[in-house]
Amino acid sequence: MALSGIIVDLLELYVVVIVLYVVMTWFPVTNPGGPMDRFRFWLTRLSEPVLNPIRRLIPSVGGGSVRFDFAPLIVILLIELILIPIFSRI
C-alpha cells in the first residue's frame, strides 16, 4: 500500500509539472538566465522526454501563430487512466 501511495503522489506531481510547463510556455522569457528562466528550463527538462513521443504521433493543430499542442492533454489523460485502478485499490 505504501508503494502505491508513492506512485500516486509521483504521478500527481508529474501532472502538476506538465500543467506548470504549459502555463510557462504562454509567457515570453523576459529575463534570460533569471530565476523564472531556470524554472522553465527544469520544467522543460522534466516534461519534454514524455511529450515529444506523443507529439510525433499527434502533431500540433492549427496554423500561423496559433497552434494547439494536444500532447500535454494526452499525457495527463493517460496518467489519470493509470491512477484509476491504483485509487480503486487504496
PDB file of N, CA, C and O in Angstrom:
ATOM      1  N   MET A   1       0.821  -1.195   0.000  1.00  0.00           N
ATOM      2  CA  MET A   1       0.000   0.000   0.000  1.00  0.00           C
ATOM      3  C   MET A   1       0.861   1.254   0.000  1.00  0.00           C
ATOM      4  O   MET A   1       0.494   2.243  -0.636  1.00  0.00           O
ATOM      5  N   ALA A   2       1.974   1.244   0.681  1.00  0.00           N
ATOM      6  CA  ALA A   2       2.849   2.415   0.720  1.00  0.00           C
ATOM      7  C   ALA A   2       3.434   2.693  -0.666  1.00  0.00           C
ATOM      8  O   ALA A   2       3.564   3.848  -1.072  1.00  0.00           O
ATOM      9  N   LEU A   3       3.785   1.626  -1.386  1.00  0.00           N
ATOM     10  CA  LEU A   3       4.336   1.814  -2.727  1.00  0.00           C
ATOM     11  C   LEU A   3       3.306   2.425  -3.663  1.00  0.00           C
ATOM     12  O   LEU A   3       3.643   3.309  -4.452  1.00  0.00           O
ATOM     13  N   SER A   4       2.071   1.980  -3.595  1.00  0.00           N
ATOM     14  CA  SER A   4       1.043   2.548  -4.460  1.00  0.00           C
ATOM     15  C   SER A   4       0.798   4.015  -4.107  1.00  0.00           C
ATOM     16  O   SER A   4       0.527   4.824  -4.994  1.00  0.00           O
ATOM     17  N   GLY A   5       0.890   4.362  -2.837  1.00  0.00           N
ATOM     18  CA  GLY A   5       0.743   5.760  -2.444  1.00  0.00           C
ATOM     19  C   GLY A   5       1.853   6.633  -2.992  1.00  0.00           C
ATOM     20  O   GLY A   5       1.611   7.766  -3.407  1.00  0.00           O
ATOM     21  N   ILE A   6       3.070   6.109  -2.996  1.00  0.00           N
ATOM     22  CA  ILE A   6       4.206   6.850  -3.553  1.00  0.00           C
ATOM     23  C   ILE A   6       4.035   7.029  -5.054  1.00  0.00           C
ATOM     24  O   ILE A   6       4.297   8.108  -5.586  1.00  0.00           O
ATOM     25  N   ILE A   7       3.598   5.977  -5.738  1.00  0.00           N
ATOM     26  CA  ILE A   7       3.379   6.055  -7.193  1.00  0.00           C
ATOM     27  C   ILE A   7       2.302   7.088  -7.508  1.00  0.00           C
ATOM     28  O   ILE A   7       2.452   7.891  -8.428  1.00  0.00           O
ATOM     29  N   VAL A   8       1.224   7.063  -6.745  1.00  0.00           N
ATOM     30  CA  VAL A   8       0.149   8.042  -6.949  1.00  0.00           C
ATOM     31  C   VAL A   8       0.676   9.457  -6.753  1.00  0.00           C
ATOM     32  O   VAL A   8       0.407  10.341  -7.567  1.00  0.00           O
ATOM     33  N   ASP A   9       1.422   9.672  -5.682  1.00  0.00           N
ATOM     34  CA  ASP A   9       1.960  11.005  -5.413  1.00  0.00           C
ATOM     35  C   ASP A   9       2.897  11.476  -6.523  1.00  0.00           C
ATOM     36  O   ASP A   9       2.839  12.636  -6.933  1.00  0.00           O
ATOM     37  N   LEU A  10       3.752  10.589  -7.009  1.00  0.00           N
ATOM     38  CA  LEU A  10       4.678  10.967  -8.079  1.00  0.00           C
ATOM     39  C   LEU A  10       3.939  11.280  -9.378  1.00  0.00           C
ATOM     40  O   LEU A  10       4.279  12.237 -10.073  1.00  0.00           O
ATOM     41  N   LEU A  11       2.941  10.485  -9.702  1.00  0.00           N
ATOM     42  CA  LEU A  11       2.175  10.743 -10.925  1.00  0.00           C
ATOM     43  C   LEU A  11       1.392  12.052 -10.814  1.00  0.00           C
ATOM     44  O   LEU A  11       1.315  12.814 -11.778  1.00  0.00           O
ATOM     45  N   GLU A  12       0.818  12.308  -9.654  1.00  0.00           N
ATOM     46  CA  GLU A  12       0.107  13.572  -9.459  1.00  0.00           C
ATOM     47  C   GLU A  12       1.066  14.762  -9.518  1.00  0.00           C
ATOM     48  O   GLU A  12       0.719  15.813 -10.057  1.00  0.00           O
ATOM     49  N   LEU A  13       2.254  14.602  -8.974  1.00  0.00           N
ATOM     50  CA  LEU A  13       3.263  15.658  -9.052  1.00  0.00           C
ATOM     51  C   LEU A  13       3.669  15.901 -10.512  1.00  0.00           C
ATOM     52  O   LEU A  13       3.890  17.043 -10.914  1.00  0.00           O
ATOM     53  N   TYR A  14       3.766  14.835 -11.293  1.00  0.00           N
ATOM     54  CA  TYR A  14       4.135  14.994 -12.699  1.00  0.00           C
ATOM     55  C   TYR A  14       3.045  15.720 -13.480  1.00  0.00           C
ATOM     56  O   TYR A  14       3.344  16.474 -14.406  1.00  0.00           O
ATOM     57  N   VAL A  15       1.787  15.501 -13.117  1.00  0.00           N
ATOM     58  CA  VAL A  15       0.697  16.254 -13.750  1.00  0.00           C
ATOM     59  C   VAL A  15       0.865  17.738 -13.451  1.00  0.00           C
ATOM     60  O   VAL A  15       0.673  18.571 -14.336  1.00  0.00           O
ATOM     61  N   VAL A  16       1.218  18.074 -12.231  1.00  0.00           N
ATOM     62  CA  VAL A  16       1.444  19.473 -11.865  1.00  0.00           C
ATOM     63  C   VAL A  16       2.607  20.047 -12.670  1.00  0.00           C
ATOM     64  O   VAL A  16       2.534  21.186 -13.133  1.00  0.00           O
ATOM     65  N   VAL A  17       3.666  19.281 -12.841  1.00  0.00           N
ATOM     66  CA  VAL A  17       4.820  19.732 -13.630  1.00  0.00           C
ATOM     67  C   VAL A  17       4.390  20.038 -15.064  1.00  0.00           C
ATOM     68  O   VAL A  17       4.789  21.060 -15.623  1.00  0.00           O
ATOM     69  N   ILE A  18       3.593  19.176 -15.655  1.00  0.00           N
ATOM     70  CA  ILE A  18       3.156  19.393 -17.034  1.00  0.00           C
ATOM     71  C   ILE A  18       2.260  20.624 -17.132  1.00  0.00           C
ATOM     72  O   ILE A  18       2.393  21.414 -18.067  1.00  0.00           O
ATOM     73  N   VAL A  19       1.357  20.791 -16.183  1.00  0.00           N
ATOM     74  CA  VAL A  19       0.482  21.971 -16.205  1.00  0.00           C
ATOM     75  C   VAL A  19       1.309  23.243 -16.054  1.00  0.00           C
ATOM     76  O   VAL A  19       1.068  24.219 -16.765  1.00  0.00           O
ATOM     77  N   LEU A  20       2.274  23.252 -15.147  1.00  0.00           N
ATOM     78  CA  LEU A  20       3.148  24.420 -14.993  1.00  0.00           C
ATOM     79  C   LEU A  20       3.955  24.679 -16.262  1.00  0.00           C
ATOM     80  O   LEU A  20       4.136  25.828 -16.665  1.00  0.00           O
ATOM     81  N   TYR A  21       4.437  23.615 -16.885  1.00  0.00           N
ATOM     82  CA  TYR A  21       5.183  23.763 -18.140  1.00  0.00           C
ATOM     83  C   TYR A  21       4.324  24.421 -19.215  1.00  0.00           C
ATOM     84  O   TYR A  21       4.776  25.331 -19.911  1.00  0.00           O
ATOM     85  N   VAL A  22       3.088  23.958 -19.346  1.00  0.00           N
ATOM     86  CA  VAL A  22       2.185  24.526 -20.350  1.00  0.00           C
ATOM     87  C   VAL A  22       1.935  26.004 -20.065  1.00  0.00           C
ATOM     88  O   VAL A  22       1.995  26.829 -20.977  1.00  0.00           O
ATOM     89  N   VAL A  23       1.660  26.337 -18.830  1.00  0.00           N
ATOM     90  CA  VAL A  23       1.410  27.740 -18.470  1.00  0.00           C
ATOM     91  C   VAL A  23       2.642  28.592 -18.742  1.00  0.00           C
ATOM     92  O   VAL A  23       2.521  29.711 -19.238  1.00  0.00           O
ATOM     93  N   MET A  24       3.819  28.080 -18.425  1.00  0.00           N
ATOM     94  CA  MET A  24       5.047  28.855 -18.656  1.00  0.00           C
ATOM     95  C   MET A  24       5.307  29.090 -20.139  1.00  0.00           C
ATOM     96  O   MET A  24       5.936  30.086 -20.496  1.00  0.00           O
ATOM     97  N   THR A  25       4.845  28.208 -21.006  1.00  0.00           N
ATOM     98  CA  THR A  25       5.065  28.418 -22.439  1.00  0.00           C
ATOM     99  C   THR A  25       4.192  29.531 -23.000  1.00  0.00           C
ATOM    100  O   THR A  25       4.442  30.007 -24.107  1.00  0.00           O
ATOM    101  N   TRP A  26       3.190  29.948 -22.269  1.00  0.00           N
ATOM    102  CA  TRP A  26       2.323  31.031 -22.734  1.00  0.00           C
ATOM    103  C   TRP A  26       2.963  32.400 -22.572  1.00  0.00           C
ATOM    104  O   TRP A  26       2.498  33.370 -23.170  1.00  0.00           O
ATOM    105  N   PHE A  27       4.012  32.496 -21.780  1.00  0.00           N
ATOM    106  CA  PHE A  27       4.628  33.781 -21.485  1.00  0.00           C
ATOM    107  C   PHE A  27       6.044  33.837 -22.054  1.00  0.00           C
ATOM    108  O   PHE A  27       6.778  32.851 -21.985  1.00  0.00           O
ATOM    109  N   PRO A  28       6.434  34.985 -22.615  1.00  0.00           N
ATOM    110  CA  PRO A  28       7.790  35.105 -23.152  1.00  0.00           C
ATOM    111  C   PRO A  28       8.828  35.191 -22.036  1.00  0.00           C
ATOM    112  O   PRO A  28       8.518  35.559 -20.903  1.00  0.00           O
ATOM    113  N   VAL A  29      10.053  34.847 -22.380  1.00  0.00           N
ATOM    114  CA  VAL A  29      11.163  34.973 -21.429  1.00  0.00           C
ATOM    115  C   VAL A  29      11.560  36.439 -21.404  1.00  0.00           C
ATOM    116  O   VAL A  29      11.983  36.991 -22.420  1.00  0.00           O
ATOM    117  N   THR A  30      11.425  37.068 -20.245  1.00  0.00           N
ATOM    118  CA  THR A  30      11.755  38.495 -20.142  1.00  0.00           C
ATOM    119  C   THR A  30      13.132  38.716 -19.532  1.00  0.00           C
ATOM    120  O   THR A  30      13.735  39.771 -19.727  1.00  0.00           O
ATOM    121  N   ASN A  31      13.633  37.728 -18.793  1.00  0.00           N
ATOM    122  CA  ASN A  31      14.927  37.863 -18.145  1.00  0.00           C
ATOM    123  C   ASN A  31      15.732  36.582 -18.377  1.00  0.00           C
ATOM    124  O   ASN A  31      15.745  35.699 -17.520  1.00  0.00           O
ATOM    125  N   PRO A  32      16.405  36.472 -19.533  1.00  0.00           N
ATOM    126  CA  PRO A  32      17.168  35.253 -19.794  1.00  0.00           C
ATOM    127  C   PRO A  32      18.193  35.007 -18.690  1.00  0.00           C
ATOM    128  O   PRO A  32      18.946  35.905 -18.312  1.00  0.00           O
ATOM    129  N   GLY A  33      18.209  33.788 -18.187  1.00  0.00           N
ATOM    130  CA  GLY A  33      19.127  33.435 -17.118  1.00  0.00           C
ATOM    131  C   GLY A  33      18.594  33.737 -15.732  1.00  0.00           C
ATOM    132  O   GLY A  33      19.228  33.406 -14.730  1.00  0.00           O
ATOM    133  N   GLY A  34      17.423  34.371 -15.673  1.00  0.00           N
ATOM    134  CA  GLY A  34      16.821  34.701 -14.386  1.00  0.00           C
ATOM    135  C   GLY A  34      16.159  33.481 -13.744  1.00  0.00           C
ATOM    136  O   GLY A  34      16.154  32.392 -14.318  1.00  0.00           O
ATOM    137  N   PRO A  35      15.606  33.675 -12.561  1.00  0.00           N
ATOM    138  CA  PRO A  35      15.012  32.541 -11.843  1.00  0.00           C
ATOM    139  C   PRO A  35      13.852  31.889 -12.592  1.00  0.00           C
ATOM    140  O   PRO A  35      13.734  30.664 -12.589  1.00  0.00           O
ATOM    141  N   MET A  36      13.002  32.679 -13.228  1.00  0.00           N
ATOM    142  CA  MET A  36      11.881  32.095 -13.963  1.00  0.00           C
ATOM    143  C   MET A  36      12.368  31.344 -15.199  1.00  0.00           C
ATOM    144  O   MET A  36      11.783  30.332 -15.585  1.00  0.00           O
ATOM    145  N   ASP A  37      13.428  31.835 -15.812  1.00  0.00           N
ATOM    146  CA  ASP A  37      14.002  31.144 -16.972  1.00  0.00           C
ATOM    147  C   ASP A  37      14.592  29.798 -16.539  1.00  0.00           C
ATOM    148  O   ASP A  37      14.448  28.799 -17.244  1.00  0.00           O
ATOM    149  N   ARG A  38      15.244  29.774 -15.400  1.00  0.00           N
ATOM    150  CA  ARG A  38      15.782  28.498 -14.880  1.00  0.00           C
ATOM    151  C   ARG A  38      14.651  27.555 -14.504  1.00  0.00           C
ATOM    152  O   ARG A  38      14.755  26.351 -14.741  1.00  0.00           O
ATOM    153  N   PHE A  39      13.581  28.068 -13.926  1.00  0.00           N
ATOM    154  CA  PHE A  39      12.411  27.258 -13.589  1.00  0.00           C
ATOM    155  C   PHE A  39      11.814  26.646 -14.851  1.00  0.00           C
ATOM    156  O   PHE A  39      11.477  25.462 -14.880  1.00  0.00           O
ATOM    157  N   ARG A  40      11.685  27.477 -15.907  1.00  0.00           N
ATOM    158  CA  ARG A  40      11.163  26.985 -17.187  1.00  0.00           C
ATOM    159  C   ARG A  40      12.092  25.921 -17.770  1.00  0.00           C
ATOM    160  O   ARG A  40      11.627  24.930 -18.334  1.00  0.00           O
ATOM    161  N   PHE A  41      13.400  26.124 -17.635  1.00  0.00           N
ATOM    162  CA  PHE A  41      14.369  25.149 -18.134  1.00  0.00           C
ATOM    163  C   PHE A  41      14.146  23.791 -17.487  1.00  0.00           C
ATOM    164  O   PHE A  41      14.131  22.774 -18.181  1.00  0.00           O
ATOM    165  N   TRP A  42      13.969  23.757 -16.148  1.00  0.00           N
ATOM    166  CA  TRP A  42      13.782  22.485 -15.452  1.00  0.00           C
ATOM    167  C   TRP A  42      12.427  21.860 -15.759  1.00  0.00           C
ATOM    168  O   TRP A  42      12.309  20.638 -15.845  1.00  0.00           O
ATOM    169  N   LEU A  43      11.413  22.691 -15.922  1.00  0.00           N
ATOM    170  CA  LEU A  43      10.118  22.145 -16.327  1.00  0.00           C
ATOM    171  C   LEU A  43      10.213  21.510 -17.711  1.00  0.00           C
ATOM    172  O   LEU A  43       9.620  20.461 -17.962  1.00  0.00           O
ATOM    173  N   THR A  44      10.962  22.152 -18.603  1.00  0.00           N
ATOM    174  CA  THR A  44      11.150  21.605 -19.946  1.00  0.00           C
ATOM    175  C   THR A  44      11.921  20.296 -19.888  1.00  0.00           C
ATOM    176  O   THR A  44      11.564  19.337 -20.572  1.00  0.00           O
ATOM    177  N   ARG A  45      12.969  20.244 -19.083  1.00  0.00           N
ATOM    178  CA  ARG A  45      13.763  19.006 -18.950  1.00  0.00           C
ATOM    179  C   ARG A  45      12.933  17.849 -18.420  1.00  0.00           C
ATOM    180  O   ARG A  45      13.148  16.701 -18.807  1.00  0.00           O
ATOM    181  N   LEU A  46      11.983  18.145 -17.537  1.00  0.00           N
ATOM    182  CA  LEU A  46      11.150  17.101 -16.961  1.00  0.00           C
ATOM    183  C   LEU A  46       9.994  16.697 -17.887  1.00  0.00           C
ATOM    184  O   LEU A  46       9.571  15.541 -17.874  1.00  0.00           O
ATOM    185  N   SER A  47       9.489  17.628 -18.678  1.00  0.00           N
ATOM    186  CA  SER A  47       8.293  17.375 -19.487  1.00  0.00           C
ATOM    187  C   SER A  47       8.577  16.836 -20.882  1.00  0.00           C
ATOM    188  O   SER A  47       7.905  15.913 -21.341  1.00  0.00           O
ATOM    189  N   GLU A  48       9.558  17.400 -21.550  1.00  0.00           N
ATOM    190  CA  GLU A  48       9.777  17.081 -22.962  1.00  0.00           C
ATOM    191  C   GLU A  48      10.062  15.602 -23.264  1.00  0.00           C
ATOM    192  O   GLU A  48       9.608  15.114 -24.299  1.00  0.00           O
ATOM    193  N   PRO A  49      10.784  14.870 -22.420  1.00  0.00           N
ATOM    194  CA  PRO A  49      11.005  13.448 -22.751  1.00  0.00           C
ATOM    195  C   PRO A  49       9.716  12.640 -22.862  1.00  0.00           C
ATOM    196  O   PRO A  49       9.678  11.641 -23.579  1.00  0.00           O
ATOM    197  N   VAL A  50       8.671  13.050 -22.171  1.00  0.00           N
ATOM    198  CA  VAL A  50       7.393  12.349 -22.262  1.00  0.00           C
ATOM    199  C   VAL A  50       6.519  12.961 -23.361  1.00  0.00           C
ATOM    200  O   VAL A  50       5.791  12.236 -24.039  1.00  0.00           O
ATOM    201  N   LEU A  51       6.581  14.270 -23.543  1.00  0.00           N
ATOM    202  CA  LEU A  51       5.728  14.939 -24.517  1.00  0.00           C
ATOM    203  C   LEU A  51       6.174  14.705 -25.963  1.00  0.00           C
ATOM    204  O   LEU A  51       5.331  14.581 -26.851  1.00  0.00           O
ATOM    205  N   ASN A  52       7.477  14.643 -26.211  1.00  0.00           N
ATOM    206  CA  ASN A  52       7.960  14.516 -27.592  1.00  0.00           C
ATOM    207  C   ASN A  52       7.483  13.258 -28.311  1.00  0.00           C
ATOM    208  O   ASN A  52       7.092  13.365 -29.473  1.00  0.00           O
ATOM    209  N   PRO A  53       7.489  12.075 -27.698  1.00  0.00           N
ATOM    210  CA  PRO A  53       6.958  10.905 -28.415  1.00  0.00           C
ATOM    211  C   PRO A  53       5.479  11.052 -28.775  1.00  0.00           C
ATOM    212  O   PRO A  53       5.049  10.589 -29.832  1.00  0.00           O
ATOM    213  N   ILE A  54       4.706  11.691 -27.905  1.00  0.00           N
ATOM    214  CA  ILE A  54       3.294  11.926 -28.204  1.00  0.00           C
ATOM    215  C   ILE A  54       3.168  12.905 -29.367  1.00  0.00           C
ATOM    216  O   ILE A  54       2.309  12.733 -30.232  1.00  0.00           O
ATOM    217  N   ARG A  55       4.011  13.923 -29.394  1.00  0.00           N
ATOM    218  CA  ARG A  55       3.975  14.901 -30.485  1.00  0.00           C
ATOM    219  C   ARG A  55       4.313  14.265 -31.830  1.00  0.00           C
ATOM    220  O   ARG A  55       3.804  14.687 -32.868  1.00  0.00           O
ATOM    221  N   ARG A  56       5.171  13.252 -31.808  1.00  0.00           N
ATOM    222  CA  ARG A  56       5.485  12.569 -33.068  1.00  0.00           C
ATOM    223  C   ARG A  56       4.274  11.802 -33.586  1.00  0.00           C
ATOM    224  O   ARG A  56       4.085  11.684 -34.797  1.00  0.00           O
ATOM    225  N   LEU A  57       3.463  11.289 -32.688  1.00  0.00           N
ATOM    226  CA  LEU A  57       2.259  10.557 -33.086  1.00  0.00           C
ATOM    227  C   LEU A  57       1.113  11.492 -33.459  1.00  0.00           C
ATOM    228  O   LEU A  57       0.394  11.250 -34.429  1.00  0.00           O
ATOM    229  N   ILE A  58       0.950  12.564 -32.679  1.00  0.00           N
ATOM    230  CA  ILE A  58      -0.148  13.504 -32.897  1.00  0.00           C
ATOM    231  C   ILE A  58       0.446  14.907 -32.966  1.00  0.00           C
ATOM    232  O   ILE A  58       0.691  15.524 -31.929  1.00  0.00           O
ATOM    233  N   PRO A  59       0.679  15.414 -34.163  1.00  0.00           N
ATOM    234  CA  PRO A  59       1.287  16.742 -34.282  1.00  0.00           C
ATOM    235  C   PRO A  59       0.330  17.853 -33.842  1.00  0.00           C
ATOM    236  O   PRO A  59      -0.870  17.633 -33.677  1.00  0.00           O
ATOM    237  N   SER A  60       0.883  19.031 -33.660  1.00  0.00           N
ATOM    238  CA  SER A  60       0.084  20.198 -33.289  1.00  0.00           C
ATOM    239  C   SER A  60      -0.914  20.520 -34.387  1.00  0.00           C
ATOM    240  O   SER A  60      -0.704  20.186 -35.553  1.00  0.00           O
ATOM    241  N   VAL A  61      -2.003  21.174 -34.002  1.00  0.00           N
ATOM    242  CA  VAL A  61      -3.060  21.534 -34.935  1.00  0.00           C
ATOM    243  C   VAL A  61      -3.127  23.048 -35.022  1.00  0.00           C
ATOM    244  O   VAL A  61      -2.934  23.740 -34.023  1.00  0.00           O
ATOM    245  N   GLY A  62      -3.396  23.556 -36.195  1.00  0.00           N
ATOM    246  CA  GLY A  62      -3.540  24.997 -36.377  1.00  0.00           C
ATOM    247  C   GLY A  62      -2.477  25.517 -37.314  1.00  0.00           C
ATOM    248  O   GLY A  62      -1.654  24.766 -37.837  1.00  0.00           O
ATOM    249  N   GLY A  63      -2.514  26.807 -37.511  1.00  0.00           N
ATOM    250  CA  GLY A  63      -1.544  27.406 -38.411  1.00  0.00           C
ATOM    251  C   GLY A  63      -1.162  28.794 -37.941  1.00  0.00           C
ATOM    252  O   GLY A  63      -1.815  29.387 -37.083  1.00  0.00           O
ATOM    253  N   GLY A  64      -0.094  29.292 -38.522  1.00  0.00           N
ATOM    254  CA  GLY A  64       0.364  30.632 -38.169  1.00  0.00           C
ATOM    255  C   GLY A  64       0.856  30.700 -36.737  1.00  0.00           C
ATOM    256  O   GLY A  64       1.586  29.823 -36.276  1.00  0.00           O
ATOM    257  N   SER A  65       0.452  31.745 -36.042  1.00  0.00           N
ATOM    258  CA  SER A  65       0.915  31.942 -34.671  1.00  0.00           C
ATOM    259  C   SER A  65       0.063  31.191 -33.651  1.00  0.00           C
ATOM    260  O   SER A  65       0.421  31.124 -32.475  1.00  0.00           O
ATOM    261  N   VAL A  66      -1.068  30.624 -34.094  1.00  0.00           N
ATOM    262  CA  VAL A  66      -1.941  29.899 -33.177  1.00  0.00           C
ATOM    263  C   VAL A  66      -1.856  28.411 -33.478  1.00  0.00           C
ATOM    264  O   VAL A  66      -2.380  27.937 -34.486  1.00  0.00           O
ATOM    265  N   ARG A  67      -1.191  27.684 -32.593  1.00  0.00           N
ATOM    266  CA  ARG A  67      -1.061  26.235 -32.741  1.00  0.00           C
ATOM    267  C   ARG A  67      -1.469  25.592 -31.432  1.00  0.00           C
ATOM    268  O   ARG A  67      -1.129  26.080 -30.354  1.00  0.00           O
ATOM    269  N   PHE A  68      -2.194  24.502 -31.533  1.00  0.00           N
ATOM    270  CA  PHE A  68      -2.656  23.790 -30.353  1.00  0.00           C
ATOM    271  C   PHE A  68      -1.902  22.484 -30.239  1.00  0.00           C
ATOM    272  O   PHE A  68      -1.922  21.656 -31.149  1.00  0.00           O
ATOM    273  N   ASP A  69      -1.235  22.310 -29.107  1.00  0.00           N
ATOM    274  CA  ASP A  69      -0.471  21.107 -28.833  1.00  0.00           C
ATOM    275  C   ASP A  69      -1.282  20.236 -27.878  1.00  0.00           C
ATOM    276  O   ASP A  69      -1.508  20.608 -26.727  1.00  0.00           O
ATOM    277  N   PHE A  70      -1.715  19.080 -28.364  1.00  0.00           N
ATOM    278  CA  PHE A  70      -2.540  18.196 -27.555  1.00  0.00           C
ATOM    279  C   PHE A  70      -1.723  17.199 -26.733  1.00  0.00           C
ATOM    280  O   PHE A  70      -2.293  16.441 -25.949  1.00  0.00           O
ATOM    281  N   ALA A  71      -0.412  17.187 -26.897  1.00  0.00           N
ATOM    282  CA  ALA A  71       0.432  16.227 -26.177  1.00  0.00           C
ATOM    283  C   ALA A  71       0.287  16.344 -24.657  1.00  0.00           C
ATOM    284  O   ALA A  71       0.149  15.312 -24.001  1.00  0.00           O
ATOM    285  N   PRO A  72       0.311  17.539 -24.062  1.00  0.00           N
ATOM    286  CA  PRO A  72       0.150  17.606 -22.601  1.00  0.00           C
ATOM    287  C   PRO A  72      -1.198  17.046 -22.141  1.00  0.00           C
ATOM    288  O   PRO A  72      -1.275  16.351 -21.128  1.00  0.00           O
ATOM    289  N   LEU A  73      -2.238  17.349 -22.879  1.00  0.00           N
ATOM    290  CA  LEU A  73      -3.563  16.846 -22.517  1.00  0.00           C
ATOM    291  C   LEU A  73      -3.600  15.321 -22.580  1.00  0.00           C
ATOM    292  O   LEU A  73      -4.158  14.676 -21.692  1.00  0.00           O
ATOM    293  N   ILE A  74      -3.017  14.753 -23.609  1.00  0.00           N
ATOM    294  CA  ILE A  74      -2.993  13.297 -23.762  1.00  0.00           C
ATOM    295  C   ILE A  74      -2.190  12.646 -22.639  1.00  0.00           C
ATOM    296  O   ILE A  74      -2.605  11.626 -22.088  1.00  0.00           O
ATOM    297  N   VAL A  75      -1.048  13.230 -22.299  1.00  0.00           N
ATOM    298  CA  VAL A  75      -0.228  12.671 -21.208  1.00  0.00           C
ATOM    299  C   VAL A  75      -0.988  12.735 -19.884  1.00  0.00           C
ATOM    300  O   VAL A  75      -0.973  11.774 -19.115  1.00  0.00           O
ATOM    301  N   ILE A  76      -1.643  13.846 -19.616  1.00  0.00           N
ATOM    302  CA  ILE A  76      -2.408  13.971 -18.377  1.00  0.00           C
ATOM    303  C   ILE A  76      -3.546  12.950 -18.344  1.00  0.00           C
ATOM    304  O   ILE A  76      -3.795  12.331 -17.310  1.00  0.00           O
ATOM    305  N   LEU A  77      -4.233  12.776 -19.466  1.00  0.00           N
ATOM    306  CA  LEU A  77      -5.307  11.779 -19.517  1.00  0.00           C
ATOM    307  C   LEU A  77      -4.770  10.367 -19.306  1.00  0.00           C
ATOM    308  O   LEU A  77      -5.392   9.565 -18.610  1.00  0.00           O
ATOM    309  N   LEU A  78      -3.628  10.062 -19.896  1.00  0.00           N
ATOM    310  CA  LEU A  78      -3.031   8.740 -19.694  1.00  0.00           C
ATOM    311  C   LEU A  78      -2.641   8.520 -18.231  1.00  0.00           C
ATOM    312  O   LEU A  78      -2.839   7.434 -17.686  1.00  0.00           O
ATOM    313  N   ILE A  79      -2.093   9.546 -17.610  1.00  0.00           N
ATOM    314  CA  ILE A  79      -1.740   9.427 -16.193  1.00  0.00           C
ATOM    315  C   ILE A  79      -2.997   9.190 -15.357  1.00  0.00           C
ATOM    316  O   ILE A  79      -3.001   8.354 -14.453  1.00  0.00           O
ATOM    317  N   GLU A  80      -4.050   9.924 -15.663  1.00  0.00           N
ATOM    318  CA  GLU A  80      -5.295   9.727 -14.915  1.00  0.00           C
ATOM    319  C   GLU A  80      -5.846   8.322 -15.129  1.00  0.00           C
ATOM    320  O   GLU A  80      -6.388   7.729 -14.196  1.00  0.00           O
ATOM    321  N   LEU A  81      -5.720   7.781 -16.327  1.00  0.00           N
ATOM    322  CA  LEU A  81      -6.168   6.408 -16.586  1.00  0.00           C
ATOM    323  C   LEU A  81      -5.323   5.397 -15.812  1.00  0.00           C
ATOM    324  O   LEU A  81      -5.823   4.350 -15.399  1.00  0.00           O
ATOM    325  N   ILE A  82      -4.064   5.707 -15.620  1.00  0.00           N
ATOM    326  CA  ILE A  82      -3.199   4.832 -14.810  1.00  0.00           C
ATOM    327  C   ILE A  82      -3.593   4.931 -13.338  1.00  0.00           C
ATOM    328  O   ILE A  82      -3.543   3.937 -12.613  1.00  0.00           O
ATOM    329  N   LEU A  83      -3.986   6.129 -12.894  1.00  0.00           N
ATOM    330  CA  LEU A  83      -4.307   6.334 -11.481  1.00  0.00           C
ATOM    331  C   LEU A  83      -5.639   5.701 -11.069  1.00  0.00           C
ATOM    332  O   LEU A  83      -5.815   5.354  -9.901  1.00  0.00           O
ATOM    333  N   ILE A  84      -6.566   5.546 -11.993  1.00  0.00           N
ATOM    334  CA  ILE A  84      -7.884   4.999 -11.642  1.00  0.00           C
ATOM    335  C   ILE A  84      -7.784   3.625 -10.983  1.00  0.00           C
ATOM    336  O   ILE A  84      -8.352   3.438  -9.907  1.00  0.00           O
ATOM    337  N   PRO A  85      -7.087   2.655 -11.579  1.00  0.00           N
ATOM    338  CA  PRO A  85      -7.021   1.352 -10.894  1.00  0.00           C
ATOM    339  C   PRO A  85      -6.238   1.404  -9.579  1.00  0.00           C
ATOM    340  O   PRO A  85      -6.532   0.651  -8.651  1.00  0.00           O
ATOM    341  N   ILE A  86      -5.255   2.283  -9.501  1.00  0.00           N
ATOM    342  CA  ILE A  86      -4.478   2.389  -8.258  1.00  0.00           C
ATOM    343  C   ILE A  86      -5.377   2.948  -7.152  1.00  0.00           C
ATOM    344  O   ILE A  86      -5.365   2.449  -6.027  1.00  0.00           O
ATOM    345  N   PHE A  87      -6.154   3.984  -7.475  1.00  0.00           N
ATOM    346  CA  PHE A  87      -7.050   4.574  -6.479  1.00  0.00           C
ATOM    347  C   PHE A  87      -8.132   3.577  -6.044  1.00  0.00           C
ATOM    348  O   PHE A  87      -8.560   3.580  -4.890  1.00  0.00           O
ATOM    349  N   SER A  88      -8.562   2.738  -6.968  1.00  0.00           N
ATOM    350  CA  SER A  88      -9.634   1.805  -6.604  1.00  0.00           C
ATOM    351  C   SER A  88      -9.143   0.741  -5.608  1.00  0.00           C
ATOM    352  O   SER A  88      -9.948   0.136  -4.901  1.00  0.00           O
ATOM    353  N   ARG A  89      -7.832   0.518  -5.556  1.00  0.00           N
ATOM    354  CA  ARG A  89      -7.263  -0.469  -4.629  1.00  0.00           C
ATOM    355  C   ARG A  89      -6.924   0.116  -3.271  1.00  0.00           C
ATOM    356  O   ARG A  89      -6.833  -0.610  -2.281  1.00  0.00           O
ATOM    357  N   ILE A  90      -6.738   1.427  -3.221  1.00  0.00           N
ATOM    358  CA  ILE A  90      -6.312   2.067  -1.962  1.00  0.00           C
ATOM    359  C   ILE A  90      -7.487   2.166  -1.007  1.00  0.00           C
ATOM    360  O   ILE A  90      -7.337   2.673   0.105  1.00  0.00           O
TER     361      ILE A  90
END
